[in-house]
Amino acid sequence: MSNTLNYPQLAELIRARAGVEIDPVELERPGADFDEFGVDSLGLLGVVGELENRHGVKVTNGAESARTPAEFLALVNSAVTAKAGA
């Protein structure tokens, strides 16, 4: 498994941790916003916690407040790749 998170993996984590089913293709859509999928900061906090447990790295503060899937992935992947490079 790659160290970076992709849209299908994010969709699976949201389903498992926030209980919301989202087509990964919809997450990739330009302008997609977590609000339109019914995913709030508490749901994202669950995803962040799972990622921190998996990768053993503190995910950038604010990832749970990301408004878009693209923003969330950028924050998470930045933190994960920074640890891998350390």
C-alpha positions in Angstrom: 0.0 0.0 0.0 1.2 3.4 -0.9 1.9 5.9 1.9 -0.4 8.5 0.3 -4.2 8.4 0.6 -6.3 8.4 -2.6 -10.0 9.1 -3.2 -11.2 5.5 -3.1 -9.4 5.0 0.2 -10.8 8.2 1.5 -14.3 7.1 0.5 -13.8 3.8 2.4 -12.5 5.6 5.5 -15.5 8.0 5.4 -17.9 5.0 5.1 -16.2 3.2 8.0 -15.6 6.1 10.4 -18.4 8.5 9.5 -21.1 6.1 8.2 -21.5 7.9 5.0 -21.4 6.2 1.6 -19.8 8.3 -1.1 -18.8 7.3 -4.6 -15.1 8.0 -4.9 -15.7 9.6 -8.3 -17.9 12.2 -6.6 -15.1 13.0 -4.2 -12.8 13.8 -7.1 -15.3 16.1 -8.8 -14.0 19.7 -8.9 -15.8 21.8 -6.4 -16.9 18.8 -4.3 -17.5 19.9 -0.7 -17.9 17.6 2.3 -21.1 19.4 3.3 -22.9 18.2 0.2 -22.1 14.6 1.2 -23.2 15.1 4.8 -19.7 14.7 6.2 -19.0 17.0 9.1 -15.9 17.8 11.2 -16.6 14.9 13.6 -16.7 12.4 10.8 -13.4 13.8 9.5 -12.0 13.6 13.0 -12.7 9.9 13.0 -10.9 9.5 9.6 -7.9 11.5 10.9 -7.7 9.3 14.0 -7.7 6.2 11.9 -5.0 7.6 9.7 -2.9 8.6 12.6 -3.2 5.1 14.0 -2.3 3.5 10.7 0.7 5.7 9.9 1.9 6.6 13.4 2.1 10.2 12.5 0.2 13.3 13.7 -1.9 14.5 10.8 -1.7 18.2 10.2 -3.9 20.2 12.6 -6.9 21.4 10.7 -7.4 18.3 8.5 -10.7 17.6 10.3 -11.8 21.1 9.3 -11.0 20.7 5.6 -13.9 21.8 3.4 -13.1 19.7 0.4 -11.8 16.2 -0.3 -8.9 17.7 -2.3 -7.9 19.9 0.6 -8.2 17.0 3.1 -6.0 14.8 0.9 -3.4 17.5 0.4 -3.1 18.0 4.2 -3.0 14.3 5.1 -0.6 13.3 2.3 1.7 16.2 3.1 1.9 14.9 6.7 2.4 11.3 5.8 5.0 12.0 3.1 6.9 14.3 5.4 7.2 11.5 8.0 8.3 9.1 5.3 11.0 11.4 4.2 12.2 12.1 7.8 
